[in-house]
Amino acid sequence: MNNTHKLYHPLILEHGKRPRCFYPMDGAARIVEAYNPICGDQFQIFFKEPELQSVSEVSFQGYGCAVSIAASSMILERIQGLSVADAQRVIGSFLQLLDKDEDISIDDEPLSVFCAVRENPGRRDCAILSARAILTYLENLKE
């Protein structure tokens, strides 16, 4: 199986075609921009947060390749309803997964399908686009 074929795992294709949490949020408290000028992938990530202790509701809209859409969809689906600290841990684990050379998974979560990105370094920025933007936002929240 070639590296590109492994990259397009059925779960990635499913989320790429039918992303979850994919809608503009009316009344969003914050909109975070995620943009990759090299390939043109661009998303707006919407946060509705009556309190700063959790990611009560999050969504996104925009355009990109199947990898960036799927990664955004799967990450947002995974962090929705989590505390800010838990959301940071999930995203941190995901980013670490893509930085490692050895075969690891993150608690057998669906996000581990992105391991193939390590063998396709040109697609790494696609997979981490929304994750980096969300993590930066969460790290900068004022308590």
Buried (B, 14 or more C-beta within 10 A) or exposed (E): EEEEEBBBBEBBEBBBEEBBBBEEBEEBEEBBEBBBEEBEBBBBBBBBBEEEEBBBBBBBBBEBBBBBBBBBBBBBBBBBEBEBEBBBBBBBBBBEBBEEEEEEEBEEBBBBBBBBBBEBEEBBBBBBBBBBBBBEBBEEEEE
